[in-house]
Amino acid sequence: MPDLQDNPGPKVAVVTGAAQGIGKRISLRLAKDGHKVVLNDLERQASLLEDVRVEIEKEGGSSFVQTGDVTIEEDVINLINKTVQQYGSLDIMVANAGALVTNFFIDSTPEELDKVFSVNVKGTFFCYKHAALQMIKQGRGGRIIGAASITGKQGLPKASLYSASKFAVRGMTQAAAGELGKHNITVNAYAPGPTDTDMLQELLQGMIRLDGVEPPPGPIKKKFGHLERNTQPDDIAGLVSFLASKDASMITGQSMSESTPTNAPLPVAIVTGAAQGIGRSISLRLAKDGYRVVLNDLERQAAQLEEVRVQIVEGGGQARIQFGDVTSETDVAKMIEDTVQEWKSLDVMVANAGICITKRFLESTVEDLNKIFSVNYTGTFLCYKYAALQMIKQGRGGRIIGAASLASKQGPSMLSLYGSTKFAIRGLTQAAAAELGQYNITVNAYAPGGVDTAMLKELLETRMKILGVELPKDSLLTTNLGVLGRDAVPEDIAGLVSFLVSKDANMITGQSVFLQMSSTSAPLPVAIVTGAAQGIGRTISLRLAKDGYRIVLSDLERQAAQLEAVRAQIVEGGGQARIQFTDVTSETDVAKMIDDTVHEWNSVDVMVANAGVIITKPFLESTIEDLNTIFSVNYTGVFLCYKYAALQMIKQGRGGRIVGAASLASKQGKNRPQSQYASSKNPPSSGQTVAAELGQYNITVNAYAPGGVGTAMLKRHLESKMRIQGDEPPQDTTLTTNLGFLGRDCVPEDIAGLVSFLVSKDANMITGQSMSQRVALVTGSAGGIGKAISLRLSNDGFAIALHDLPVRKADLEAVAAEIAAAGGKAQIFLADVVSEDEVEKMVNDVAEQMGSFDVMVANAGVAIMGPLVDSKSSDFSKTMDVNILGVFHCYKHAARKMIALKKEGRIIGASSVAGKQGLSLSSAYTASKFAVRGMTQTAALELARYNITVNAYAPGKSGPRQFILFTYLTDLSKDPEHAESLTIMQRQMTPPVKPDRGDPKYVADLVGFLASKEARWITGT
């Protein structure tokens, strides 16, 4: 496929917002790189643009000024046309122009929203679209780069609209990348943290004024993070320079952030696994970049290493060979020592050595596991460690780079052991980056998909043999992973490494940069489950293992056989588990359990204090021995688990989840043969009090409190109870309690599902008790998800305010009739959510006519699908108006009403799976749903002080909107031009979405929970 870098002449770049700040520095850098640069900004910035042009031409570059407003489509079209007219082509588009508004969310106006979104989102959309059209016309690919922000990943209070707009840019970037990859056009965005520009000063001054204080005269000096300086515009310019280069030809769909800076000279680099493939290409590239290169591999690779060394020396570089086995600590330490002895320095470590074992999981052996982990993980660990020790000793920072893989994001079949090692490397990279940043050492990893190497060929051939598929004759085997339609080549990885070790990457650390994919995740968390041998504890353990936790299975030693059965089941399912015999009534045992867990797995993230006993006796027959027995396990055991888990979590400094086992008996404990059990299941110091105390450490404390649960314990209890009452238990009959209103007892899986939620990031604000609500307004409730939500909330006891456009009145009346027939209360309100006046009136009418206002579900939305390059400005505007402006109006006026009523409230918006991963053929829709996520986060942060939670649901394939989408896709699929985009879109949508997750009823159930008293502490999700 033709690539813009195949054209040997100078490239042509357009930079918007080029008059000052980041845009100016990008323009100067691209000109320095040899590009012809078109400088764009508003006409009032003409004199500043002229200054930039003069500066470029003084340095021998070529540039011209084209003023225009990126919010006007005709101006953007004219910008592209004038560029092509002047320079003959367009190769690089940097959509840098942006606007900022600071204000409290509830005080923000539609005019402010329009100002920010017009420049930051609509302007970016126009630049992306018309640049892509020109690049497609030219037929040689191109680079499109947008301006996101760290606030597009985490909402920023007092800048909610700006933050939401940057979420939208991220979404649009991902969606456009998926679509344009087939044309060899990459689409990325830079996402810096605070950068020393006039806009940062504007932000800081605005935030100070919002606090009722006049900012001090002159620049405000404020450092962010733990480093000695903030990001500089030149840092961003360096990143853009890389993204626009040949070396970034396989990077697309990313929003790249910066972190810890270093500014050390980089004369000496070690590359492990340097004899062939990726390691060889990295070595040659670094030598070309001016590094002295230490070539490391096993001694049996001597001939190939010598060939690499000769090639470097013939090219004018310096290289030396160092035989060594990276699995040997002695060899790695010696490699570092020999390098420093010979060349007095170590500045770059590329821990590239690795192996692959292709086998079905169930046929893999412990020997396979040990072999692959010793090279891929232990080898990387040793290289990271000894390189870091030397760099710290030198005192000037350095670069450490590891070899991850696309397999570290989603483990592929027949590569379970390989994938697990690459997951481990990602975690190691992040942890090392966090720790070594203080020494100005960056730690990153490259994470490609398929790379055209001998290893890939061997892998694919082995998989085909295992599957019984005949190998193709004289054909190249490829994976076709990613959106660019081709596998990477080793030179692609070498180019990325060249960038990561350069000064232009001095603010990037902790990243696993996915070629053709996106970025990072956390290391596997660790959960301890007590009473794990059977019943609820066993099921919780299996569920948390399925969720990706490493599990410590704790129970008494007499339960060894049952614990081993649970452990084996987890391991067979691809999880990790270890057994810890513990008596939870012993403080020594509990403390040792925590210590052993940390020693083995370096962390405790979740404690499930599930162990418990029951004694079934009438109260008057109970003894002090009974009391001591049951309280020592159910109360003292829980206390000790809570205490020692909390101490470890506080020590780790990143929060945690503690979950205890209460019971319905802790709410209704009267006149029952298990009265002592009931009192033991309501320990005041192990519940709300602990939650209040540990909240400051970001540790949540909750307990599940089921009624009857179908376990052996319940069966024994019911049989004992019947005998006490003079009845003989029936034979071969399942005894049930029939507690609650569902007509059945719980099963352990019900409790496991609840615990899974309580330990997830979605529950990071749940801790303690709550209260209930009464009136819920649901927008877009005439059909689909909105209707299902309305029916569910009515069933939960809410009075429902049904909303939609006047044309849907008949459908609303049908929903109201259905609610009434079920004994509920509903009232109809007609309004257009795009109109602020209509939304404000609707909210006031709901509160006045229905007597309260407790829940707002901003569900109304539109989905207009189509290729980016065919999208109409009117369709883009309609999508943004309904999906963003409509949500903004609903959030804002619902919040104002709830604050005025001085009561807690729930605000729930409609995001989408497209708001988490950009989808092809839906750039505007994706951008709008990313924006809803950003707005939700920032609104949540600002409204928390009023006890108002703000969340959004993100369904996949859902009812009528999905029907519209796939009707469109059916028509589109007839056009061969879009066949590849459709395939990519289906690949993007299918894996993350479980079959029922997009069903309107599923979404309604989720909203029902978010609107309930149990979700009082969930916000910003």
N, C-alpha and C positions, 0 to 999 in steps of 0.2 A: 504494500500500500504506500502511495507517495506520502512523503513527510515534508513539512516546511523546511526542515534542516537539510534536506537533500538539495535545496536551492543554495548554491555557494555564495550568492550575493548578499548584501546587507538586508536585514529584515526591517519591516515597517511596523512600528508600534504606535498605538493611540493611548494616551493617558488622560483620563478625565480628572477634574479637580486638581490640575497640575500647577496651579499658580503658587502654591505654598505647601508647607508641611510635608506629609508623606508623599503626596502626589509630585511635588517638586523633586524630592530626593529620588523617587523612582525614575522620573524622567531623566535626571542627570546620570543615574546609574545605567539605564538602558542605552543612553547615548554613548557612555563610556564603553559599553559592551559592543559598540559598533552598529547599533540599530538607528535607523532614522526615526525620529520621534515627532508625533503630532501632538501639540499641547492644547488641551481643551479646558475651558472654565467659562464662567459667566462673563458677559461683556464688561461688567464693572471691574473685573480683574485683569483687563487687557494690559495695563502697564506692568503688572507683576509677571504676567505670561511673557511679555516682551523681555523682561530681565532674564527669565529662565532661558529663552531662546538665544539671547546674546551670550549667556554663559556657556551654552552647549557649543555654539559655533566658535567661540574663542578657543575651545579645546579641540577643534577640528571636526566636530560633529555636524549633522544636518538636522534641521528642525524647522517647523513652521507653526504658526498660531492659528487655531480655528475656534472662535468663541461660539458658544451655544449653551442651551439649557437642556440637560439630560432628561428632564421631566417632560419635554416636548418631543414626541416621536419624530416629527419632521426635522427638528434640529439634529437629532442623532443620525437620521438617514443622510442629511446633508453633510454631517461630519465624516461619515464613511465615504460618501461620494467624493468629497473634496480630497480626502486622503488618497483614494485610488487615482483620482485625476492628477494629483501632484506627484505621487511616488509609484504608481502603477500597481499597488497591491496593499493588502492589510494582513499582517501575520500575527500580531499580538494586540489584544485588547485588554487594557487595564481599567476596569470600571471602578475607579477610586473615589469619585465624587460622593460626598455624604453630608448629612445635616444632623444636628443635635438639638433636642429640646429637653430641658430639665423641669420636672414638675411632679408633684404628688399624683399618683394614679387617679384618685377620685376627683382631682381638680383639673385634670387634663381635658382638653377640648378637642372636638372633631377637627378644628382647624390645625391644631398642633399635630394630631395624628396624620392629617393629610400632608402637612409640610414634610414630616419625617419620612413617611412611606412613599411620597411622590419622588423624593430624591433617592432615598436609600434602596427602595424596592423597585418602584416603577422605572426609575432611571437605570438601575442595574439590568432589569428585564429588557429594556430597549437596547442597551449596549450589547448584552449577550445575544439577543435575537438578531440584530442587524449585522453584528460582527460575524456571527455564525453563517448567515446567508451569504455574505461576501466570501468567507473562507470556503464554504461548500462550492460556490461558483468557481473559485480558483482551483479547487481539486487537489490541494497539497497539504491539507490540514491546517492547524494553527493552535494558538494558545489564548485562552480566555481566562482572565484572572479578576476576581471580585474582591470587594472589601467587606469582610465579616468583622468579628470582634470577639474577644473573650466573653463579652456580654451576650453574644449569640449562643453561648453554651451554658451560661449561668446568669439568670436574671439579675438586673441591678436596680435596687430601689432608687426612686427619685429620677430615674431615666427609663421608665418602663416602656415608653413608645420606641425609643432608640433601641433598647434591648430586643423588643419584639421584631423590629425591622431587621436586625442582624440575625436573629433566628431565621427569618424569612430568606435572607440571602444565602444562608447555609443550605436550606432546603432546596432553593432554586439551583444552587451550584451542583448539588448531588443529582437532582433530576436532569439537568441539562447535560451533565457528564455522561449519564446513562444513555442519553439520546444521541449525543454528538460523537461518541467514541467511534462509531462505524465510519465517520468521515475523518478519522485521525485528528480530531480536535479535542484537546484536553481542556477541562474546566475545573479550576481550583479557586480557592480564596485564601487570603491571609487573614488570620484572626488574632491580632496582637492583644496583649494586655495594655495597661496604661502606657501611652507613648508621649514623650515630651513634645507636645505641639500646642498651638493656640487653642485647639479644640479641647485638649485636656484641661487647660486653664479655664475655659468656658464651662466645662463640666464641674470642676471643683468650685468655682465661684457660684455657679447656680445652686449647687447642693448647700453651700454655706448660707446663701440667701434664703433658701427654703426653711432653714432652721431659725430664721428671724434675726440673723446676724449679718452685718455688712462685711464683705471680705476685705482683708487688708490690702493696702496698695502694693502694686508690683506683683511679680510672679509668685504663685503659691508653691512652695517647695514641699512636696509630699512624695515619699518613696513607698512603693507597694511591694509586698513580699519581703524575703530576707536578704536581698542582694543590695549591692552598693549603688545601683542606678536603675532607673526605669528603662524600658525599651526606647531606642532612638529611631527616628525616621530612616536612618541609614541601615538599621537592622532589617527593617521591612523591605527596603530597596534591595538588599542582598538576597532576601528570600524570593522576591519577585524576579530578580535576575536569574536565579536558579530555575524557578517554575517556567520561565520563558525559554530556557535553554534546551539543547538536545538531551541533556542528562535527565531531564524530567519528562521525557516522552512517554513514560509508562505510569506517571502519577496523574490521577484524575479523580474528581469527586471529593477532594479533601479540603477541609478548612484548617489550615496549619497554624498552630499557636506557638508562641515562644515562651521560654522559661529562663533558666539560669545562664548568665553570660560568661564567656571566657575570652581572653584575648592573648593567648600564649602563642609563641612561634611554634611551628609544627614541622621540625626538620626530620624526625625519625618515626617510622611506622613499622609495626609488626603485623604481619598477616598470617594467620594460621590456615592450614588447608590450602596452601598457596600453589600446589603443584598443578592444579587443573581447574577447569570450570570457573565458578564465580570467584574463587580465591585468586586464581591466575589473573583474571581480568581486573580485579581490584588492585593487585600488585602492580600491573602494568600501568594502570591509570594513575595511581598515586606517584609512581616514579615519574610519569609524564608531568604531573603537577609539581614536581620538584622535591619530593620526599626521598630520603634514603630508606630503602625497604629491606626489612628482615623477612626472608622467605622461610616459613616454617611448614614442615610436614613430616611424615614418618620417613625413616631412612630408606625404606623400599621405594620411595618416590624420588630418589636422588637424581635419576636421569631427567625426569620431568622438571624438577626444581632447577637443575642446571640450565635447561633450555630457557626457562623464565629469566634466570639471572643473566644469561648471555644476551637475551633480547633487551633487557633493561640497560645493560652496559653499552650495547651497540647503539642504543638510542641516546647515549650521553648521560645516563643515570648511574646511581650507585645501588648495589644490592649485595647482600650476603646471605648465605644459607645457614639455617639453624635446624638440625634434626631434633625432633622431640615429640613425645607422646603427650597430648594435652590432658590425658586422663591421669598422668603422673604429676603429683605436686612437685616432686624433685625436678622433673624436666621443665616444668613451667617456670619455676623459680630460677633455674639455671639459664633459661632462655632470656629472662629479664636481665639477670646479672651480666651475661655475656654481651648483650646489646649495649648496656650502659658502659661496660668496660671498653667496648670497641668504639662506640660513637657518643659516649658521655651523656646520653639523653634517651628518654622514651616519651613521645608526645602523642602517638596514636596507637591504639590497640584494636585490631579488627579480629574478633574471635569468630572466625568463619568456619573452622573445621566442624564437620558433621557427617553423620551417616544416616541411612534410611533402611528400615526393615519393613518389607511389604508382606503382610500376613493377615489372615482373618483373626479377629480378636480372640476367639475361643481356641485357636490353635497356637497362639503366642505362648512363649514359655518365660519363666523367670530369668533364664539365661539371656533371652532376647531383650527383656526389660533392662537387666543390668548392663548389657553391652551398649544399648543405645543411650541409656541415661548417662553412662560413664563418659561417653564422647560428647553428646549434645548438651548435656546440662552440667555435669561435673567439670568437663573441660572448659565450658564457658565461664562457670563460677571461678575456676582457678585463674583463668586469664583476666577476668574482671578484677579479682582480688589483688593479684600481684602487680598488675599494671597500675591499679589505683594506689597501692602502697608506694610505688616508685614515683608516681606523679605528685603525690602529697609531699614526699620527701624533697622533690625538686622545687615545689612551691609556686609553680606558675600555671597550674591547671593542665588540661589535656582532653583528649577525646577517646571514649571507649565505645565500640560498636559491636553489637552481636548479630547473630543470624537467627531471626525468627522465621515466620512463614505464614502464608494465608491459612495453613493448617492450624495455626495458633488462634484463629478466630472461630473456625468451625471444623471440628475434627472430621476428616474424611474417612470413608470406609476403607478397611484394610490397611490403614495407616494410624491405628489407634495409639501405638507406642510412640511413633514419630510425632504425631500431633500433640500428644501429652508433653513431650519434651519441649516443643515449641511454645506451648502455653506456659510452661515453667520459665522459659527464657524471657517471655514478655513480662511476667511477674518480677523476675529477678532484675530486669532492666529498669522497671519503674521504681522498685525499692532502692536499687543502687543509685539511681538518679537523684532520688529524694535525699539520700544520705551524703552523696558526694558533691552536691551542688555547692556546699559551703567552701569547697576547695577549688571552685571554678573548673570542675571536671564534669563534662556532659556525658551522659550515657544514653545511647539510642540503639535501635535495632532496625534492620531492614526486614521486611516481611512480604516477599513476593508470592505470587501465585505460581503457575508453571513457568519454569525457566529452562530454556533450551540447553540442557547439559546432558552429559552421559548418565548422571544420576536420574534425571527425569525419564530418559529413554528406558533405563533398566526398570524403573518403577512401573511405567506404563506397560511394558512387556510382561512383567511379573503379574500385574493385576489381570491382564487379558488371559494369561495362562490359567490363573486361579479360576477365572470366570468361564474357562473353556471356550474362549473366543479365539478364532484363528488370527494370527498376526498378519497384518497387511504386507504385501510384497512391495518392496521399493517405495514405501510411503513413509512420510514423516509423521510420527505420532505426536499429537498436540493435545493440550487440555482445553484450550479456548476459554480459560477462566477469565473473569473480569469483563469490562464493558468495551475494551478496545479491540476485541476480536482477534487477538494474537497472543501467543505466549511471549514473555519477556526473553531477552537474551542477556548473557552475563554482563555485557557492556552497560545495560540499563542499570543493573545493580551497582556496577563500578561508578557510574555517574552519580548515583545517589550518595554513595559513600564519599565520593570526592566532595560533594556539597556538605555533608554532615561533618567532615573534618575541617572545613574551611572557616574563615572568620565570618562568612555570611550566615553560618549556622550557630553563632555563639550564643543565641538565645533559645535554642531548641534543645530540650533534654527530656528524658522519660518517655520518648515517643517510640512506638513501633510503627514505622512508616510503611503502609500497605501500598504496594504498587498495583494500581487499578482498583484499590479498595479504600477502606477508611481506617480510623486509628484505634485507640488503646482500650484496655480493660484491666480490671484489678486481679491480683492473684487469688487463687481459690481460697475462700474463707473456711474457717474451722468451727464446727459445732460439736458440743458435748451434749449427749442425751443420757440422763440417768434412768434407771429402770428400763433399759433398752432391750432386754432379752425377749420380751413378749408384749402382747396387747398394744396399748397406745404407744408406748415407748418404742417398740419395734417398728410400728408403722410410721411414726414420726421420723425415725432414723432412715428408713427406706426413702421417704419422701424428700428429706433434706439432701440425701445423697443424689437423688434424681435431679434436684435443683442445683447441683454443682458444689455442694459442701463436702469437705473432708470430715468424716464422722468419727468421733470417739464414742464407742459403745461401752457404757458403764452399767454394771450390775454386780450383785454378789458373786463370789467365786463359784458357788454351787450352781449358778446359771451358765457355766462355761460353755456347755454343749449348745445351748440355745443362742448364746452370743455369737459363737462361731458360725452357726447357721445364718445369722443375720449378716455377719461380716462377709461370708462367702457370697451371699446373694447380692450384696452391694458391689463387691469386686467383679463378679460376673457381669454386672450391668455397666461396667466401665468406671465405677467410682472408687473412692479410697476410704478405707475404714481401719481402725485399730481398736483393740479391746483393752479396757482398763477395769480391773476388778476393784470395786469400791464399796465400802459400807458408808452411806451418806450420813449416818449418825456419828461417824468418827471424824473429828476435825483434822486429824492427821491424814486420814485417807483422802478427804476432799482436797486438802492443800496439796497432797502428792499428785492427785489426779490432774490438777491445774499445772503443776510444775512439769509433770511428765509430758503433758500435751504441748506445752510451750517448748520444751526441750526437743520434742520430735518434730513439731510443725510450726514452731515460732509464733504462734498466735492462738488466741481464743476470741472468737467473734460472736458466738452464740452459745448461751447456756440454757438448756431445757431441763429444768429441775422437775422431772416427771415421776421419779420413784415415789411410791406410796403404798400404804397397807390399809386394810379395812377390818374392823372387828364389829361383828353384828351381834349386839346384845341389847336387851332392854336397859334403860338408863339405871334403874334401881339395882340391877344385878351386876353392873360394871364395877371393876375393881381399880385400885390405884395402879396396879401392874398393867392393866389394860390401857389406862390413860397414859402411863409412861411409854409403853410400847408404841402406841399410835402417834403420840406427839413427838417422840424422838425421830421417827421417820418422816412424818408428814409436815412437821413444823421445823424442828431443829435441822433436819436434813435440807429442807428448802432454804432456811436461813444461811447455813454454811455454804451451800452452792451459790446463792445470791452474793454472799460476802466475798468469797474468794474469786469468783468470776469477775465481780466488779473491781476488785483490787487489781487484777491483771489487766482488765480493759482500760482502767484509768492509767495504768503504767504505760500501755501501748499508745494512749493518747488519740485514738481515732473512734471512740465510741464503741457501741456494741448492743446486743439484744439479749435480754434475760427474760425467759418465759417460764412461768410456774404452772403447777397443776392445781387449780382450785376445783370447784364442783358446784352443781346446782344446789347441793346440800349446804353450801356456804351462804346461800341466800334463804333457803327454807330448811332450817334444821330442827324444827320443833316436833315433839312427840313421835320420834322415830327410833327404831332400834339401833341406828347408827349415829346417835347424838354426839358421841365423842368424835367420830369421824367428821361430822359436820363442823364442829367447833375447830378442829385441827385444820380444816380447809378454809378457814377465814383468818389467817394470821395477819394482824394489822401491821406489824413491822416488816412483813415480807411483801407488801403490796403497794398501796398508794403512797405510804410514807417513804418507802425506798425509792419509788418512782420520782417523787418530788426532790429527793436528795441527790439522785444520780443524774437528773436531767441536765445539770450544769456540765456534765462530762459527755453529753451526747449519748448516754446509755438509756435505752427505753426498758421499762419493766412492765410486763403484762402477764396475765394468766388466762388460760382457757378454763371455762367453767361449764362442762357439759352436764346434761342430765344422764339418763341411762346410756351406757356405751356397751355395745355387744362384745364383751371380753370375758375371759375365764373368771376374772374378779367379780364381775357383775353376776355371772351365773352362780358362783358360790354364795354371794351375798343374798340373792333372791331365794335360793334353796334354804339357807340358814333362817331367813326371815319367816318362810313358810313353816318351818319346823317349830320355831318359837311360838308361832300363832296356832300350832296344833295341826297343821296340814302337812300331808306328805307330798313332796314335789312330784309332779307328773313325770313319767318316763318317756324318753324320746320326744320331748316337746321343748321347743325353744321358749324360755321364759323371757318376758319383756316387761319394762316398766311403763311404757306408753306415756312417758313424761313429755310435756310440750304439746304443740298443736299440729305436728306433722304426722301424727298417727304411727310413728315408728321410733325405735331407739336409734341413737347415733351408731355409726360404725367407726372403728379407729381411723379410717381414712378421712372421715369428716374432721376429726381433730387435727390430723396431720396437715390437711389443707389449710386450716386456720393458722397453725403454727408456721407453715410455709409462708403465709402472708405476713404474719407478725414479724418474721425475721427478714423480710425483703425490704428493699429500698423504698417500696411503695408505702411502707408503714413506719417510715423513719420519724414520724411525728406522733405516733400513737403511744401514749403512756398515761395511764390513769382513767378516770371515769368521765361521763358526759351527760347530756340532757337531750330531749327529743324536740322535734319540730312539728309544725302544723300545716302551713300553706306552702305549696310549691308551684312556681310558674315554669312551664315548659314551652320554649319557643319551637316552632316547626313541628307541632304535635299532631298534625292532621293525618300523618301516616308514618310508616317506617319506624326508625329508631325513636323518634319523638313520641309516637303513639305508644310504643312498647314501654317507654319510660313512664309515661303518664299512667298507664294501666298498673304498672308495678308500684309506683309511689302511692296510687290510690289504694291498692291492696295493702300497702304498709300503713295506711291510716291517714295519709295526707289529703287535704282538700286541694284539688288541682285547678290551677288557672291554665286553661288550654289556649294556645296562641298559634295563629298562622295568618297568612295574607287573606284578605276578603274573598278572593276567588276560591279558597279552600273551606269556606264556611260550612258547606254541606258535610264535608268530611269531618270537620270538628264536631258538628252536631251528632254524627254517628258515634264518635269516640265518647262524647259526653253521655249519650244514651247508654253505651256499654258500661261506663263507670257507674251510672245511676242504677242500672239493672243489677249490679253487683253490690249495691248498698252504699256506694261512695258518693262524693259530692264533687261536682265540676262546674266551672263557669267559663264562658268563651270570651276571649279578648282578641280583637282584630287589630293588627298593626304591621307596619313595614319596619323591620329592625334597622334598616339603613338610615331611617329618619330618627334623629335624636329626640325630637319633640314627641314623636309617637311612642318611642320606648319609654321616655320619662312619664308620659301620661298613663301608659299601660301599667307601669309599676305602681304609680300612685293609686290608680283605680283598683288594682288587685288588693293593695293594703287597705283601702277604704271600704271596698265592697265585701271583702272576704275576712276582714278583721285582723289580718296578720300578714307578714311577708317573711318567710323563713328560708326558702330554697329557690335559687334561680338556676335553671338548666338552660344554658344558651346553646340550644341544639340546632337552630336554623342554619342552613348552609347550602351552597351550590357546588357542583363539580362539573366544570367544563374542561373536557379533555382534548388533547390534540398535540401534534408535534410543536416544539418551541418555535421553529421557523415559520409555521403557519398560523401561529396564535395572533388573534386580533387584539388591538389595544382595548376595544370595547369589552371583549371577553375577560381580559386581564382585570380591567376596572371593576366589572361586575363581580368577579370572584373575590377581589380584595374588599369591595364594599360590603358584601354579605358576610363573608367569612371572617373578616378582620374588623371592619368598622362596626358591623352588627354586633359582634361579640364585645367589642369595646364599649358600645352603648349599654348593652345588657349588664356587663360586669360593673360599669361605673354607677349606673342608676340603681342597680340592686344593692350595691355596697352603700351608697348614700342613704337609701331607705332603711337598711338594716342598722346603720349607725344611728339614724334619727330615732328609730324604735328602741335603741339601746338593748338589743338582744343579739344573741349569737346567730350566725347565719352560715349557709352553705352556698357557694357559687361554683357551678360546674359547667365547663365548656366542652365543645366538641373539637377535639383534635383528630388524629387519624394515624394509622401506621405510616402514612406518607409524611407525617410530621416528625417521624423518627429516622426514616430512611427515604431519601428522595427517590421518587418513581419516575421512570421515563414516561413521556407523553402526558405529563401532568405538572409542568413547571409552575404555573400560577397556583394551582390547587395545593401542590406541595409547599410552595412558599407561604401560602396563607396558613397552612396547618402548622408549619414550623413557627410562624409568628404567633399563633394561638398558644403554643407551648411557652414561648418567651413571655407573652403577656400574662399568662397564668402564673408563671414563677414570680415575676416582679410584683404583680398584684397581691399574690400570697404573702410576700415579704412585707409589703406595706400595710396590709389589712389584718395581719395577725394580732396586732395590738387591740383590735376591736373584737377579737374572738370570731372573726369571719375567716373560714377556710376557703381556698380557691384551688380547684383541681380540674383536670380535663381527662376525659376518656379518649382512648385512641384505638378504635376498632379497625379491623382489617376489612374483609369483604362483608358489606352490610346492606342487605335489603335493596330498596329502590335505587339508592345512589349507585350501588354496585351494579345493579341491573342496567342503569343508564350507561355506566362505564363499559360493561362487557357487550352491550348492544353496539356501542360505538366501536369497540375493538373488533367485533365480528365484521362490521363493514370495512374497517381499516385493514383487516387481515387479507382482504382481497387485493390489496395494493402491495406488490412485491417490494416496493421502496421501503415500507415500514416493517417488513417481516422481522428483521433483526432487532429493532426496537421493541417489538411485541415480545419476542423471546426473552430479551433482557428484563422487560417489565414483569413477565410472568415469573422469571427466576427471582426477581427482587421481592415479589409479593408473596409467593407461595411458602417458602421455608419458615418465615417468622410467625406465620399466622396459623394457629390450630383451627381445624375445620369448623368448630362452633364459635370461635372467638368473635367473628363478625356478625353472628346472628343478632337481630335486634333484641331478642330476649336476653342474650348474654350481656349486651351493653346495658339493658334496663336493670339487670341484676346488679351490675357494677355501680350504676348510678344510685340504685336503691341503697347499697351499702354506703356510698359516699355521702348520701343525704341523711344517714342514720346517726344515732347518738354514738355508735361504736367508732365512727370515723371523725369524731370531733377533733382529733389531733393530727389528722392527715391533711396536709396542705402543700401546695406547690408541685403536685405530681401531674 
